Amino acid sequence: MLHVIRHGRTEDNAAGRLLGRADPSLDTLGVQQASAVAAALGHIDRIVSSPLRRCVETAEAIAAATGAAVEIDPRWIELDYGEFDRVGLSQVPVETWRAWQADVHFRPPDGETLAELATRVGAALDELAPDVIDREIVVVSHVSPIKATMAWALGVGIDISWRSHVAVASMHRVAVRRAGSEIRPSLHAFNDVGPLVGLED
């Protein structure tokens, strides 16, 4: 089973800012969330993380609870928001949101397109998939790569990103099985926040 986990909260998340390649640490609640998610996992064989600090800190909490080592894979890094990094959601012009949602090839100034993100995340998933068949693997990542994972599992386009929500420290599960010579993923859980019940938001 593949367990894809969004990092715990940062101050930027709490403030409602887009957070791409900027590299803040978890805030106090984010540390608590990482510990809660780690405690909810059982046996884990591998942990793969985005290189950004908020993911690594979440992954290290999982490593401490499970004994698995943390591997860094830059393909799981967040979408590059370019000039919009750390900009409040409400400060992004309405016409920009419309253009972004209408075209997966829309590129924010100095940033990355959703189509490009889907390609790199898809490559990482294709590489992991055979190992997921009989092992428990955790990936700690960000909103957009997690949405790309959902699209990959469902066999749909990355434009589905705009119709889904990924909470901080949420858990997502994808199973993989062999069907003849094919490897077929299936989405088993999306945006599970059960381990976070009781934590202040």
C-alpha positions in Angstrom: 0.0 0.0 0.0 1.1 3.5 -0.8 0.4 6.0 2.0 0.7 9.6 0.7 0.8 12.2 3.5 0.7 15.9 3.3 3.1 17.7 5.6 1.9 19.2 8.9 1.0 22.9 9.1 3.3 25.8 8.7 2.7 29.5 9.6 2.2 30.2 5.9 -0.6 27.5 5.7 -2.2 29.0 8.8 -2.2 32.4 7.2 -3.8 31.2 3.9 -0.7 31.8 1.7 0.3 29.8 -1.4 3.4 27.9 -0.4 5.5 26.4 -3.1 9.3 26.2 -3.0 9.7 28.5 0.0 11.1 26.4 2.8 9.6 27.1 6.3 9.5 24.7 9.2 6.4 23.2 10.7 4.6 25.4 13.3 3.7 24.1 16.7 0.5 22.5 15.5 2.2 21.1 12.5 4.7 19.2 14.8 1.7 17.8 16.7 0.0 16.8 13.5 3.1 15.0 12.3 3.3 13.0 15.5 -0.4 12.1 15.3 0.0 10.8 11.8 3.1 8.9 12.6 1.3 7.2 15.6 -1.6 6.2 13.3 0.7 4.2 10.9 1.6 0.6 11.4 4.5 -1.2 9.8 6.2 0.9 7.2 9.0 -0.4 4.9 10.1 2.8 3.2 9.6 6.6 3.6 10.1 8.9 0.7 10.0 12.7 1.1 10.0 15.9 -0.7 13.3 17.8 0.0 11.5 20.7 1.6 11.8 21.2 5.4 8.1 20.9 6.2 8.0 17.5 4.6 11.3 16.2 5.9 10.2 17.2 9.5 7.0 15.3 9.0 8.8 12.3 7.5 11.3 12.3 10.4 8.4 12.0 12.9 7.2 9.0 10.9 10.7 7.5 10.8 11.0 7.9 14.6 7.7 6.0 15.1 8.2 3.3 12.5 12.0 2.7 12.3 12.0 3.2 8.5 14.6 5.5 7.0 13.8 8.7 5.1 14.7 8.9 1.4 14.6 12.3 -0.4 13.1 12.4 -3.9 13.0 15.9 -5.5 10.2 14.8 -7.8 7.8 15.1 -4.8 8.5 18.8 -4.3 5.5 21.2 -4.4 4.4 23.0 -7.5 6.6 26.0 -8.2 4.2 29.0 -7.8 6.9 31.4 -9.0 6.0 35.0 -8.2 3.0 33.8 -6.3 4.9 31.9 -3.7 3.9 33.1 -0.2 1.2 35.3 -1.6 -2.2 35.2 0.1 -4.9 33.3 -1.8 -7.1 36.3 -1.7 -4.4 38.4 -3.2 -4.1 36.4 -6.4 -6.1 38.3 -9.1 -9.5 36.7 -10.0 -8.5 36.6 -13.7 -5.4 34.7 -12.8 -7.3 32.0 -11.0 -9.7 31.7 -14.0 -6.8 31.3 -16.4 -5.1 28.8 -14.1 -8.2 26.6 -13.7 -9.0 26.7 -17.4 -5.6 25.4 -18.6 -3.2 22.8 -17.1 -0.4 24.5 -19.2 -0.9 27.8 -17.5 2.4 28.9 -16.0 2.5 31.4 -13.1 5.3 34.0 -13.7 8.6 32.2 -13.1 6.7 29.1 -12.1 5.7 25.6 -13.2 2.6 24.3 -14.9 0.3 21.6 -13.5 1.0 19.5 -16.6 4.8 19.6 -15.8 4.1 18.6 -12.2 1.9 15.7 -13.3 4.7 14.4 -15.5 7.3 14.4 -12.8 5.0 13.0 -10.1 3.7 10.4 -12.6 7.3 9.2 -13.2 8.0 8.9 -9.5 4.8 6.9 -9.1 5.5 4.6 -12.0 8.9 3.9 -10.4 7.4 3.2 -7.0 4.4 1.2 -8.1 6.0 -2.3 -8.4 7.4 -1.9 -4.8 3.9 -0.9 -3.5 2.4 -4.2 -4.5 3.8 -6.1 -1.5 5.3 -3.3 0.7 4.1 -0.5 2.9 5.5 2.8 1.5 5.0 6.3 2.8 5.4 9.4 0.6 5.4 12.8 2.4 4.6 15.6 0.0 2.4 18.6 -0.8 -1.0 19.6 -2.0 -0.4 19.5 -5.8 1.7 16.3 -6.0 -0.9 14.6 -3.8 -3.6 15.7 -6.3 -1.5 14.4 -9.1 -1.3 11.1 -7.3 -5.1 10.9 -7.1 -5.3 11.7 -10.8 -2.7 8.9 -11.6 -4.6 6.4 -9.4 -7.9 7.2 -11.1 -6.5 7.4 -14.6 -7.8 11.0 -15.1 -6.3 14.3 -16.1 -4.5 16.6 -13.6 -7.3 19.2 -14.2 -9.2 17.2 -11.5 -6.9 19.1 -9.0 -9.4 22.0 -9.0 -12.2 19.7 -7.8 -10.5 18.3 -4.7 -9.2 19.5 -1.3 -6.1 18.2 0.5 -5.9 19.2 4.2 -2.7 19.7 6.1 -1.4 16.4 7.5 -4.1 14.4 5.6 -3.5 10.8 4.6 -4.2 9.2 1.2 -3.9 5.6 0.3 -3.3 3.9 -3.1 -3.2 0.2 -3.6 -1.4 -1.4 -6.6 -2.0 -4.8 -8.1 -0.8 -6.7 -11.2 -3.2 -7.6 -13.9 -1.2 -9.7 -16.3 1.7 -7.6 -17.5 0.0 -4.4 -16.3 0.3 -2.6 -13.0 -3.0 -1.1 -11.9 -3.4 1.4 -9.1 -6.6 2.1 -7.2 -7.5 4.9 -4.8 -8.5 3.5 -1.4 -8.6 6.7 0.7 -8.5 10.4 0.1 -8.1 13.3 2.6 -8.3 11.1 5.7 -7.9 13.4 8.7 -9.0 10.9 11.4 -5.6 10.9 13.2 -5.9 14.7 13.7 -9.2 14.6 15.7 -8.7 16.5 18.9 -5.9 18.7 17.7 -6.5 22.4 17.6 -6.9 23.8 14.1 
